[in-house]
C-alpha cells in the first residue's frame, strides 16, 4: 500500500509526512501526478547500497569467534627470462 500526499499537504503539514515516511515511501503528488518520494534515511541507504561496509559485517562484537579456512591458492610461479 502506497502512502500518498498532495503537494499542498506537503507544504501544510510536513511533520505528518515525516512520520509516514518511517513506515515506508511517501509519494507527493503535484496535480494528481507523482512528483516526489520521501524516504526514511535507512530506506534510502539500503536502496543506494550504502548499508554496512564489509568491515562492519565481518567485525565481531565481543568474543564471538568464527572459523575461516579458505582453500590454498593454486597459483604457480614461473621463471622470468630477463635477456
N, C-alpha and C positions, 0 to 999 in steps of 0.2 A: 504494500500500500504506500503510495506516494503522499508526502505532505506538501501541500501547495498553498502559497500565499500570493496575493496580488502585490504589485509594486507599491500600491497605496498602503496596504498592511505593513509592508516592509518599512516604509517611512514613518508610519504612525506608531508602530509597536515593535521595535527591533528586539526587545527582550523576549517576546514570545517566540520569535524566530530562533533566537539563540537557544532557548530551552528545547524547542522542537528539533533542532539540529543534533542534539545529544542522542536522540533516538534514531536518527537516520538522515539522509539527504533531504534538504528542504528546497523545493523548486519555487522560484519567484517568477511570476508572470508579468508581462507587460502587454496590455491589450489582449489578454487571454492566450498569449503565446509564451512558452518558457523562455526566459532571458538570462537567468542566473541560477546557480545552485550554491547553497550554503552547506558546508560540511563541518563536522567536528574535526579538530586537528588530527586526532587519532585515525579517523577515516581517510583524511587527505594523505597522511603519511603512509598509510597502508597502500593506497592507490598509486602514490608517487614512488613506491618502492623505497621509502625512507624509514623502514622499520629498524629492527635491531641489526647491528653490524655482525659480521661473522665472529669478531672478538666477543661481542656481547653474548652471542649464542653459545660459544664454546667456553666462556668464562664460568668458573664454578663458584657457587656461593657456599663458603664454609668448607667442610671436609668431604664434600661429595666427590667420589672417586669413580672413574670410569676406565675401561680398558681400551687401549688404542694400539692395534698391532697391524700396521699397514704391510702389504706384501713388499718383499725386497725388489728393488729396481732390477730390470733385466737389461739395462744399458751396458753395452760393452765398449771398451776403448779401442782405439786403433793407433798405429804408429803414424807419425807425421814425417813426410819427406820434405825437408826444407831446401833441397838443392834445386 
